[in-house]
Amino acid sequence: MLPGRMERPYAENNLLHVVGRQFGGPVVFVVVYSISMLFRRFFFLLALGVAPLHATTEAIPNFAMLDHEGRFHEFDYLCRTPGTKGILIFVHGNGCPLVRKRIPELKRLRGGYEKRGIRMIFLNANLQDTRDGIREEAKTFEMDFPILIDEAQVMARKLGLTRTAEALLVDAKTKKIVYRGSIDDRLHYQKEKPKASEHYLIPALDAFLKGEVPTTPQTEAPGCKISLEKPRSELSYAEHIAPILKKRCVTCHTKGGIGPFPMSSYKKVKGWSEMMEEVIITRQMPPWHADPNVGKFAEDQGLTAEEKATLLAWIDSGAPRGEGEDPLVGYKPESVEWRLGTPDHVIDLPLQKVPAEGVHPYRYVRMETPFDSDVWLRGMEVNPGNENVLHHVVVTGKKKGSRQRGDGKFFTGYAPGTAAWPAPDGMGVKLPRGYELKFQLHYTSSGKEETDETKIGFFLAKGEVKKEVFTKVIINPRFEIRPHVNDYGIEYKRAIDKDIMLYAMNPHMHYRGKRMSFHAQMPDGEQRDLLSVPNYNFNWQRTYVLEEPMKLSKGTKMIVRNAWDNSAQNPHNPDPSKKVRWGDQSFEEMFFATYQYTEE
């Protein structure tokens, strides 16, 4: 009970006083009375519109979210930003007057404390708030803070959030909460004072920056109630968990798959459950990096908010086995040797020897087309021989002996995470008779000598081909990334000179790649967002195939925007002290993108 907020009941008229006298005297009375006060205080706070206090002594786990603008934020990344001493998390909610009225003073606080090492972010965990709605609210009330969206209410539960307008000050070094509660006593539910008589957050900030423990580490936090989704009382592994794993995870996490362990039984899954929780919360897994609010894509492998909440609730409850047979025992996903089926023709690339260490230049293999006439392909697929060392394969071709620039054709590519894309029925890629195919091979050492024997599968189009599928490559080699810059971006525009139907897009950068997005600027000036990859991951190269192809008229401009992170905050950065330009090697950089289309 906070001093001065409730009157102490008279002991002579209190039933607890009688209980204490009848059953053990003053000691029992004190214990029972204290418990009573906890219940009284809890219900008092709920009635008053404030969040009950939460004692948090454990470090906040790393987490990652997209904000209302579709930008990616990782908590650990924020904490290790140079000069950052603390993170101030303010709990946001659309329409809450106690949030809206705090914006001006939060801006003033930021102005005074940001230069002293305090970073400020908002966190929205409201089920009813959409990204568009949050963006509109932020615009109306000039909230120029990143508002992270906790769509599955993962961190709301871990942080014990129950109401908006609560402030949490986190030590960036220890990741522990050093203060949580209200900013001051000026605002309350349906009440407002012209001036605060007690300040809570500022003294806590000042004490923290002096290296001291705040005198008052917790206070009541008035705010609007957050409706937390009620978790299912009982989650069945067989009924609720295994189906999600089959749909999203087991394709890779199978014996012989690229996942580091097979999800082959309940025992395996339970043993890895804590690790699963970590990679789900930090958005590392499943490895699907397209922003779900921009475009709709075929074979979307991302977890929905409901699936994420279900998995995490099950893990948090101890990953119980429950009843029923184990659906993962004996389960084998479809063979992934050839994603497009059985090839009509296969060629073996020459065996490649890869040394145990070193940086290897690109290798090139040239072969004539295996067909003695023009053929139409619905697809060409790379089947990697040794994924431990094979970094990528790019397959192009041109008429044998041709030296004319722009005379070549892109057929397919491979990198970890890339899936072959089959041309739709009635479409294909023409492979002319007499073409010479060029295979660009890039290898990285694994620590021991290895060999690679990669195969290329050719899949012939079925039926009459009425349209040819083309791949346009967008390259901008003219850039220079300065050392220690954590967000350096450029953009490239390409005019579309014919009406086209857009089918797929693929972004590509190297270790410093941070984000890339595709946009279409229509002839009337309207801009459509086609694809956004806010958390680009060099280890997972994907082609994003539109669920429904999009028509783009002649005169439309294809715009590709990106950003690189050349700072020490980027854990993949080979050397943040280097100035970086275009280069073939992974420790250099690229601005490279492709899109697939047909002419209309």
C-alpha positions as CSV (number, residue, x, y, z in Angstrom):
1,M,0.0,0.0,0.0
2,L,1.4,3.4,-1.0
3,P,1.6,5.9,1.8
4,G,-1.2,8.4,1.9
5,R,-3.4,6.6,-0.6
6,M,-5.6,4.6,1.7
7,E,-6.6,5.1,5.4
8,R,-5.5,2.3,7.8
9,P,-8.7,0.5,9.0
10,Y,-9.4,0.7,12.7
11,A,-8.2,-2.6,14.3
12,E,-11.0,-2.5,16.9
13,N,-13.7,-2.8,14.2
14,N,-11.8,-5.2,11.9
15,L,-12.6,-8.8,11.7
16,L,-8.9,-9.6,11.2
17,H,-8.2,-8.1,14.6
18,V,-10.7,-10.6,16.1
19,V,-9.1,-13.5,14.1
20,G,-5.7,-12.5,15.4
21,R,-6.8,-12.4,19.0
22,Q,-8.7,-15.7,18.7
23,F,-6.0,-17.7,16.8
24,G,-2.5,-16.9,18.1
25,G,-2.3,-13.3,19.0
26,P,-0.5,-10.5,17.3
27,V,1.8,-12.5,15.0
28,V,-1.1,-14.2,13.3
29,F,-2.9,-10.9,13.1
30,V,0.0,-9.2,11.4
31,V,0.3,-12.0,8.8
32,V,-3.4,-12.2,8.0
33,Y,-3.7,-8.5,8.0
34,S,-0.8,-8.1,5.5
35,I,-2.4,-10.7,3.1
36,S,-5.6,-8.8,3.4
37,M,-3.9,-5.5,2.5
38,L,-2.4,-7.1,-0.6
39,F,-5.9,-8.2,-1.9
40,R,-7.3,-4.8,-0.9
41,R,-4.6,-3.0,-2.8
42,F,-4.9,-5.2,-5.9
43,F,-8.6,-4.5,-6.2
44,F,-8.2,-0.9,-5.3
45,L,-5.6,-0.4,-8.1
46,L,-7.9,-2.2,-10.7
47,A,-10.8,0.1,-9.7
48,L,-8.6,3.1,-9.9
49,G,-7.3,2.3,-13.4
50,V,-3.7,1.6,-12.6
51,A,-1.4,-1.3,-13.3
52,P,-0.4,-3.4,-10.2
53,L,3.3,-3.3,-9.5
54,H,5.6,-6.0,-10.8
55,A,8.9,-6.9,-9.4
56,T,11.3,-7.8,-12.2
57,T,14.8,-9.0,-11.2
58,E,15.6,-11.1,-14.2
59,A,17.1,-9.6,-17.4
60,I,14.8,-8.9,-20.2
61,P,15.3,-11.5,-23.0
62,N,16.3,-10.3,-26.4
63,F,13.3,-9.7,-28.7
64,A,12.7,-8.3,-32.1
65,M,9.6,-6.5,-33.6
66,L,8.6,-4.4,-36.5
67,D,7.4,-0.9,-35.8
68,H,4.4,1.1,-37.2
69,E,6.5,2.1,-40.2
70,G,7.6,-1.4,-40.9
71,R,11.2,-0.9,-39.6
72,F,12.9,-3.8,-37.8
73,H,14.1,-3.3,-34.2
74,E,16.1,-5.8,-32.0
75,F,16.3,-5.1,-28.3
76,D,20.0,-6.2,-27.9
77,Y,21.0,-4.1,-31.0
78,L,19.5,-1.1,-29.3
79,C,21.3,-1.9,-26.1
80,R,24.7,-2.1,-27.7
81,T,24.3,1.1,-29.7
82,P,27.4,3.2,-28.9
83,G,26.7,5.7,-26.1
84,T,23.5,4.0,-25.0
85,K,23.1,3.5,-21.2
86,G,19.4,2.9,-20.8
87,I,16.3,2.0,-22.8
88,L,13.1,3.8,-21.9
89,I,10.0,1.7,-23.0
90,F,6.7,3.5,-22.9
91,V,3.6,1.4,-23.3
92,H,1.5,2.7,-26.1
93,G,-2.2,2.2,-27.1
94,N,-4.4,3.9,-29.7
95,G,-7.1,6.2,-28.4
96,C,-5.8,6.2,-24.8
97,P,-5.9,9.8,-23.4
98,L,-3.2,9.0,-20.9
99,V,-0.9,8.1,-23.7
100,R,-1.8,11.0,-25.9
101,K,-1.4,13.6,-23.2
102,R,2.1,12.3,-22.3
103,I,3.6,12.9,-25.8
104,P,4.7,16.5,-25.3
105,E,6.6,15.7,-22.1
106,L,8.1,12.5,-23.5
107,K,9.5,14.6,-26.3
108,R,11.0,17.0,-23.7
109,L,12.4,14.1,-21.8
110,R,14.0,12.7,-25.0
111,G,15.5,16.1,-25.7
112,G,17.1,16.2,-22.4
113,Y,18.1,12.6,-21.8
114,E,18.9,11.2,-25.3
115,K,22.2,13.0,-25.4
116,R,23.0,11.5,-22.0
117,G,22.5,7.9,-23.3
118,I,18.8,7.2,-22.9
119,R,17.0,5.7,-26.0
120,M,13.3,5.8,-26.1
121,I,10.9,3.4,-27.8
122,F,7.1,2.8,-27.6
123,L,5.6,-0.7,-27.3
124,N,2.0,-1.5,-28.4
125,A,0.4,-4.8,-27.4
126,N,-3.2,-3.9,-28.0
127,L,-5.1,-6.7,-29.9
128,Q,-7.4,-4.1,-31.5
129,D,-4.7,-1.8,-32.9
130,T,-3.6,-2.3,-36.5
131,R,-0.4,-1.0,-38.0
132,D,-2.3,1.4,-40.2
133,G,-4.3,2.6,-37.2
134,I,-1.1,3.1,-35.1
135,R,0.6,5.0,-38.0
136,E,-2.4,7.3,-38.3
137,E,-2.5,7.9,-34.6
138,A,1.2,8.6,-34.6
139,K,0.8,11.1,-37.4
140,T,-2.2,12.9,-35.8
141,F,-0.4,13.3,-32.4
142,E,3.1,13.8,-33.9
143,M,4.5,10.7,-32.2
144,D,7.9,10.6,-33.8
145,F,9.0,7.6,-31.8
146,P,9.4,4.0,-33.1
147,I,6.2,2.2,-31.9
148,L,7.1,-1.5,-31.8
149,I,4.1,-3.8,-32.4
150,D,3.8,-6.8,-30.1
151,E,1.1,-8.5,-32.2
152,A,1.3,-11.8,-30.4
153,Q,1.6,-10.1,-26.9
154,V,4.8,-12.0,-26.3
155,M,6.6,-9.2,-24.4
156,A,3.5,-7.9,-22.8
157,R,3.3,-11.2,-20.9
158,K,7.0,-11.4,-20.2
159,L,7.0,-7.8,-18.9
160,G,3.8,-8.2,-17.0
161,L,2.1,-5.3,-18.9
162,T,-1.6,-4.7,-18.0
163,R,-2.1,-1.0,-18.9
164,T,-0.8,1.6,-21.2
165,A,1.1,4.7,-20.3
166,E,3.5,2.8,-18.1
167,A,7.2,3.6,-18.4
168,L,10.0,1.0,-18.0
169,L,13.6,2.1,-17.6
170,V,16.0,-0.7,-18.6
171,D,19.7,-0.8,-17.9
172,A,21.3,-1.4,-21.4
173,K,24.2,-3.3,-19.8
174,T,22.4,-5.7,-17.5
175,K,19.0,-5.7,-19.4
176,K,17.2,-5.4,-16.0
177,I,14.4,-3.0,-15.2
178,V,15.6,-0.3,-12.8
179,Y,12.3,1.7,-12.7
180,R,8.7,1.0,-13.8
181,G,5.6,3.0,-13.3
182,S,4.2,6.5,-14.0
183,I,6.1,9.5,-15.2
184,D,4.6,11.6,-12.4
185,D,1.3,12.2,-10.6
186,R,-0.1,14.8,-12.9
187,L,-2.4,12.4,-14.9
188,H,-4.8,9.8,-13.6
189,Y,-7.8,8.0,-14.9
190,Q,-10.5,10.7,-15.5
191,K,-8.4,13.1,-13.5
192,E,-5.8,15.7,-14.4
193,K,-3.8,18.1,-12.3
194,P,-2.5,21.3,-13.9
195,K,1.0,20.6,-12.5
196,A,2.7,17.5,-11.1
197,S,3.4,17.6,-7.4
198,E,5.4,14.4,-7.4
199,H,7.9,13.3,-10.1
200,Y,8.9,9.6,-10.4
201,L,10.6,9.0,-13.8
202,I,13.0,12.0,-13.8
203,P,14.5,11.2,-10.3
204,A,14.8,7.6,-11.4
205,L,16.6,8.6,-14.7
206,D,19.0,11.0,-12.8
207,A,19.8,8.4,-10.2
208,F,20.4,5.7,-12.8
209,L,22.7,8.0,-14.8
210,K,24.7,8.7,-11.6
211,G,25.1,4.9,-11.1
212,E,22.7,4.9,-8.2
213,V,19.6,2.8,-7.5
214,P,16.4,4.9,-7.8
215,T,14.9,5.7,-4.4
216,T,11.5,4.7,-5.7
217,P,11.9,1.8,-8.3
218,Q,8.2,1.2,-8.8
219,T,5.1,3.3,-8.7
220,E,1.4,2.9,-9.7
221,A,0.9,3.3,-13.5
222,P,-2.4,4.8,-14.5
223,G,-3.4,3.8,-18.0
224,C,-6.0,2.1,-20.3
225,K,-6.5,-1.6,-19.8
226,I,-4.6,-3.9,-22.2
227,S,-6.9,-6.9,-23.2
228,L,-4.5,-9.8,-23.1
229,E,-5.6,-12.8,-25.2
230,K,-6.5,-15.6,-22.8
231,P,-4.2,-18.6,-23.5
232,R,-5.9,-21.9,-24.0
233,S,-6.1,-23.7,-20.6
234,E,-4.6,-26.8,-22.1
235,L,-2.5,-27.0,-25.3
236,S,-2.2,-30.4,-26.8
237,Y,1.2,-31.2,-28.4
238,A,-0.5,-33.6,-30.9
239,E,-3.5,-31.4,-31.7
240,H,-2.1,-27.8,-31.5
241,I,1.8,-27.9,-31.7
242,A,2.8,-30.6,-34.1
243,P,0.6,-29.3,-37.0
244,I,2.3,-25.9,-36.8
245,L,5.7,-27.5,-36.8
246,K,4.8,-29.6,-39.8
247,K,3.6,-26.6,-41.7
248,R,6.4,-24.2,-40.8
249,C,9.4,-26.0,-39.6
250,V,9.8,-29.7,-40.4
251,T,10.6,-29.2,-44.1
252,C,14.1,-28.0,-43.0
253,H,14.2,-29.7,-39.6
254,T,14.2,-33.2,-40.9
255,K,16.9,-35.9,-41.2
256,G,19.3,-34.7,-44.0
257,G,17.6,-31.2,-44.1
258,I,19.4,-27.9,-43.6
259,G,18.0,-27.5,-40.1
260,P,20.6,-28.2,-37.4
261,F,18.3,-30.8,-35.7
262,P,15.4,-32.9,-36.8
263,M,11.9,-32.3,-35.3
264,S,11.3,-36.0,-35.3
265,S,9.5,-36.6,-32.0
266,Y,8.0,-34.9,-29.0
267,K,11.2,-35.6,-27.0
268,K,13.3,-33.8,-29.7
269,V,11.0,-30.8,-29.8
270,K,10.8,-30.5,-26.0
271,G,14.6,-30.7,-25.7
272,W,15.0,-27.8,-28.1
273,S,11.9,-25.9,-26.9
274,E,13.9,-23.2,-25.0
275,M,16.0,-22.5,-28.1
276,M,12.8,-22.4,-30.2
277,E,11.4,-19.8,-27.9
278,E,14.5,-17.6,-28.3
279,V,14.6,-17.7,-32.1
280,I,10.9,-17.1,-32.4
281,I,10.9,-14.1,-30.1
282,T,13.9,-12.6,-32.0
283,R,12.3,-13.4,-35.4
284,Q,15.2,-15.5,-36.5
285,M,12.9,-18.4,-37.2
286,P,11.2,-19.4,-39.3
287,P,13.5,-17.7,-41.8
288,W,10.9,-15.7,-43.7
289,H,11.8,-12.0,-43.8
290,A,9.1,-10.3,-45.9
291,D,7.0,-7.8,-44.0
292,P,3.5,-9.4,-43.7
293,N,1.9,-6.0,-44.2
294,V,3.4,-5.4,-47.6
295,G,2.2,-7.7,-50.4
296,K,0.9,-11.3,-50.3
297,F,3.3,-14.1,-51.3
298,A,3.0,-17.7,-52.2
299,E,4.5,-20.3,-49.8
300,D,4.7,-17.7,-47.0
301,Q,6.7,-19.4,-44.3
302,G,6.2,-16.8,-41.6
303,L,4.4,-17.6,-38.3
304,T,1.1,-15.9,-37.8
305,A,0.5,-14.0,-34.6
306,E,-1.8,-16.8,-33.4
307,E,0.7,-19.5,-34.3
308,K,3.5,-17.6,-32.5
309,A,1.3,-17.1,-29.4
310,T,0.3,-20.8,-29.3
311,L,3.9,-22.1,-29.6
312,L,5.3,-19.7,-27.0
313,A,2.4,-20.3,-24.6
314,W,3.0,-24.1,-24.9
315,I,6.8,-23.7,-24.3
316,D,6.1,-21.3,-21.4
317,S,3.8,-23.8,-19.7
318,G,6.7,-26.4,-19.8
319,A,6.0,-28.0,-23.2
320,P,3.6,-30.7,-21.8
321,R,3.2,-33.9,-23.8
322,G,-0.5,-34.4,-23.3
323,E,-2.5,-37.3,-24.9
324,G,-2.5,-38.8,-28.3
325,E,0.1,-40.4,-30.6
326,D,3.2,-38.4,-31.6
327,P,2.5,-37.0,-35.1
328,L,6.2,-36.4,-35.8
329,V,7.4,-39.9,-35.2
330,G,7.9,-41.4,-38.6
331,Y,6.7,-38.3,-40.4
332,K,8.7,-37.4,-43.5
333,P,8.1,-34.2,-45.5
334,E,8.0,-34.4,-49.3
335,S,11.4,-35.1,-50.8
336,V,13.3,-31.9,-51.3
337,E,15.9,-33.3,-53.7
338,W,14.1,-31.6,-56.6
339,R,11.4,-29.1,-55.7
340,L,10.0,-29.0,-59.2
341,G,9.5,-32.7,-59.5
342,T,11.4,-35.1,-61.7
343,P,13.7,-33.3,-64.1
344,D,13.5,-33.9,-67.8
345,H,17.3,-33.7,-68.0
346,V,20.1,-33.4,-65.5
347,I,23.7,-32.3,-66.0
348,D,26.5,-32.8,-63.5
349,L,28.9,-29.9,-63.0
350,P,32.6,-30.9,-62.7
351,L,33.8,-31.9,-59.3
352,Q,35.1,-28.9,-57.4
353,K,37.7,-29.1,-54.6
354,V,37.5,-26.6,-51.8
355,P,40.5,-26.0,-49.5
356,A,40.1,-26.0,-45.8
357,E,40.6,-22.3,-45.5
358,G,41.1,-19.1,-47.5
359,V,39.0,-16.7,-49.6
360,H,38.1,-18.1,-53.0
361,P,37.5,-16.2,-56.2
362,Y,34.4,-17.1,-58.3
363,R,34.7,-20.1,-60.5
364,Y,33.1,-20.4,-63.9
365,V,32.0,-23.5,-65.8
366,R,30.8,-23.3,-69.3
367,M,28.7,-25.9,-71.2
368,E,26.7,-26.0,-74.3
369,T,22.9,-26.5,-74.0
370,P,22.2,-30.2,-73.7
371,F,19.3,-29.9,-76.2
372,D,19.7,-30.0,-80.0
373,S,16.8,-27.7,-80.7
374,D,15.1,-24.7,-79.1
375,V,13.2,-25.7,-75.9
376,W,10.9,-24.0,-73.4
377,L,11.7,-24.5,-69.8
378,R,9.2,-24.1,-67.0
379,G,12.1,-24.1,-64.6
380,M,15.8,-24.8,-64.1
381,E,16.9,-26.0,-60.6
382,V,20.2,-26.1,-58.9
383,N,20.7,-29.2,-56.7
384,P,23.7,-28.3,-54.4
385,G,26.1,-31.1,-53.8
386,N,27.7,-29.8,-50.6
387,E,25.9,-27.1,-48.8
388,N,28.7,-26.8,-46.3
389,V,30.9,-25.0,-48.8
390,L,28.7,-24.0,-51.8
391,H,27.7,-20.4,-51.3
392,H,25.9,-19.7,-54.5
393,V,25.3,-20.6,-58.1
394,V,24.2,-18.2,-60.9
395,V,23.2,-19.7,-64.3
396,T,23.2,-17.4,-67.3
397,G,23.6,-18.0,-71.0
398,K,24.1,-16.4,-74.4
399,K,24.6,-17.4,-78.0
400,K,28.0,-19.2,-78.4
401,G,30.6,-16.8,-79.6
402,S,28.5,-13.6,-78.9
403,R,30.4,-10.7,-77.4
404,Q,27.5,-8.3,-77.5
405,R,26.6,-6.7,-74.1
406,G,23.1,-7.3,-73.1
407,D,22.8,-10.4,-75.3
408,G,22.7,-12.8,-72.4
409,K,19.9,-14.3,-70.4
410,F,19.4,-15.1,-66.7
411,F,18.1,-18.6,-66.1
412,T,18.3,-19.4,-62.4
413,G,20.3,-18.9,-59.2
414,Y,20.9,-20.7,-55.9
415,A,21.8,-19.6,-52.4
416,P,20.8,-21.0,-49.0
417,G,17.1,-20.5,-48.6
418,T,16.4,-20.0,-52.3
419,A,13.7,-22.1,-53.8
420,A,13.3,-22.8,-57.5
421,W,10.3,-21.0,-59.0
422,P,8.3,-22.8,-61.7
423,A,6.8,-20.7,-64.5
424,P,3.0,-20.8,-64.6
425,D,1.2,-22.9,-67.1
426,G,1.4,-21.5,-70.6
427,M,4.7,-19.7,-69.8
428,G,8.3,-20.5,-69.9
429,V,11.9,-19.4,-70.5
430,K,13.3,-20.1,-73.9
431,L,16.6,-21.9,-74.1
432,P,17.7,-21.5,-77.8
433,R,19.7,-24.1,-79.7
434,G,23.4,-23.3,-79.7
435,Y,23.3,-21.4,-76.4
436,E,26.3,-21.6,-74.1
437,L,25.4,-21.8,-70.4
438,K,27.7,-20.2,-67.8
439,F,27.6,-21.4,-64.2
440,Q,29.1,-19.0,-61.7
441,L,30.2,-20.9,-58.6
442,H,31.2,-19.3,-55.2
443,Y,32.6,-21.4,-52.4
444,T,33.5,-20.7,-48.8
445,S,35.8,-22.9,-46.7
446,S,34.4,-25.0,-43.8
447,G,37.7,-25.7,-41.9
448,K,38.5,-28.9,-43.7
449,E,39.1,-29.9,-47.3
450,E,35.8,-30.7,-49.1
451,T,34.4,-31.5,-52.5
452,D,31.3,-30.4,-54.3
453,E,29.4,-32.1,-57.1
454,T,26.4,-30.0,-58.0
455,K,23.7,-31.0,-60.4
456,I,21.4,-28.8,-62.6
457,G,17.9,-30.0,-63.5
458,F,16.0,-28.9,-66.6
459,F,12.2,-29.0,-66.5
460,L,10.5,-28.7,-69.8
461,A,7.3,-26.6,-70.2
462,K,4.1,-28.6,-70.7
463,G,1.7,-27.7,-73.4
464,E,1.8,-24.6,-75.6
465,V,3.9,-21.7,-74.3
466,K,2.3,-18.4,-75.1
467,K,4.4,-16.0,-73.0
468,E,8.1,-15.9,-72.1
469,V,9.2,-15.2,-68.6
470,F,12.0,-12.7,-68.3
471,T,14.3,-11.8,-65.4
472,K,15.4,-8.2,-65.1
473,V,18.6,-7.6,-63.1
474,I,19.0,-4.3,-61.2
475,I,22.5,-3.4,-60.2
476,N,23.9,-0.2,-58.8
477,P,27.7,-0.5,-58.2
478,R,28.3,3.1,-57.5
479,F,28.2,3.4,-53.7
480,E,30.7,3.9,-50.9
481,I,29.8,2.8,-47.4
482,R,31.7,4.8,-44.8
483,P,33.2,3.1,-41.7
484,H,31.1,2.7,-38.6
485,V,27.8,3.8,-40.2
486,N,24.9,1.7,-39.1
487,D,22.3,2.8,-41.6
488,Y,23.5,3.9,-45.1
489,G,21.0,3.6,-47.8
490,I,20.6,4.3,-51.5
491,E,17.9,3.8,-54.1
492,Y,17.8,2.9,-57.8
493,K,15.0,3.6,-60.3
494,R,14.4,1.7,-63.6
495,A,11.7,2.7,-66.1
496,I,9.4,0.0,-67.4
497,D,9.1,0.5,-71.2
498,K,6.3,-2.0,-71.8
499,D,3.2,-3.2,-70.0
500,I,4.3,-6.1,-67.9
501,M,2.9,-8.7,-65.4
502,L,5.1,-8.9,-62.3
503,Y,5.5,-12.3,-60.7
504,A,8.4,-12.4,-58.3
505,M,11.3,-10.3,-56.7
506,N,14.6,-11.2,-55.2
507,P,16.8,-8.9,-53.0
508,H,20.5,-9.5,-52.7
509,M,23.3,-7.9,-50.6
510,H,26.1,-9.3,-48.4
511,Y,27.0,-9.4,-44.7
512,R,26.3,-5.7,-44.2
513,G,22.9,-5.8,-45.8
514,K,20.2,-4.4,-43.5
515,R,17.0,-4.0,-45.5
516,M,15.7,-3.8,-49.1
517,S,12.4,-3.0,-50.5
518,F,10.7,-2.8,-54.0
519,H,8.2,-0.1,-55.0
520,A,6.3,0.8,-58.1
521,Q,5.8,4.4,-59.0
522,M,2.8,4.4,-61.3
523,P,2.5,6.8,-64.3
524,D,0.0,8.9,-62.3
525,G,2.5,9.3,-59.5
526,E,0.9,6.9,-57.1
527,Q,3.5,4.6,-55.3
528,R,2.7,1.0,-54.5
529,D,4.8,-1.0,-52.0
530,L,5.5,-4.4,-53.6
531,L,7.9,-6.1,-51.1
532,S,9.7,-5.0,-47.9
533,V,12.5,-7.1,-46.3
534,P,13.1,-5.0,-43.1
535,N,15.5,-7.5,-41.6
536,Y,17.7,-8.8,-44.5
537,N,19.6,-11.9,-43.6
538,F,22.5,-12.9,-45.9
539,N,22.2,-16.5,-44.8
540,W,18.7,-16.8,-46.3
541,Q,18.4,-15.7,-50.0
542,R,14.8,-15.9,-51.1
543,T,12.7,-15.3,-54.2
544,Y,9.4,-13.8,-53.1
545,V,6.7,-14.9,-55.5
546,L,3.5,-12.9,-55.5
547,E,0.3,-14.8,-54.6
548,E,-1.4,-12.9,-57.4
549,P,0.7,-11.3,-60.2
550,M,0.5,-7.6,-60.6
551,K,0.1,-5.6,-63.8
552,L,2.4,-2.7,-64.2
553,S,1.8,-0.2,-67.0
554,K,4.3,1.2,-69.4
555,G,5.9,4.3,-67.8
556,T,5.9,2.8,-64.3
557,K,9.2,3.1,-62.5
558,M,10.5,0.2,-60.5
559,I,12.2,1.6,-57.3
560,V,14.5,-0.5,-55.2
561,R,15.7,1.0,-51.8
562,N,18.2,-0.5,-49.4
563,A,20.4,0.1,-46.4
564,W,23.7,-1.3,-45.1
565,D,24.9,-1.6,-41.6
566,N,28.7,-1.1,-41.4
567,S,28.9,-0.7,-37.7
568,A,30.2,-2.9,-34.8
569,Q,26.5,-3.4,-33.8
570,N,26.1,-5.6,-36.8
571,P,27.3,-9.1,-35.6
572,H,27.9,-10.3,-39.2
573,N,30.1,-7.3,-40.1
574,P,33.6,-8.6,-41.1
575,D,35.3,-5.2,-40.3
576,P,33.4,-2.0,-39.3
577,S,36.6,0.1,-39.8
578,K,36.7,-0.5,-43.5
579,K,35.3,1.7,-46.3
580,V,33.2,-0.7,-48.4
581,R,32.5,-0.7,-52.1
582,W,31.1,-3.1,-54.7
583,G,32.8,-6.5,-54.8
584,D,32.2,-10.1,-55.5
585,Q,33.3,-11.4,-52.1
586,S,30.9,-11.6,-49.1
587,F,33.1,-9.3,-47.1
588,E,32.5,-6.7,-49.9
589,E,29.1,-5.5,-50.8
590,M,26.4,-5.5,-53.5
591,F,23.3,-3.7,-54.5
592,F,21.7,-6.4,-56.6
593,A,18.0,-7.2,-57.2
594,T,16.0,-9.1,-59.7
595,Y,12.4,-9.4,-60.7
596,Q,10.5,-11.8,-63.0
597,Y,7.8,-10.8,-65.4
598,T,6.1,-11.4,-68.7
599,E,5.3,-8.8,-71.3
600,E,1.6,-8.1,-71.9
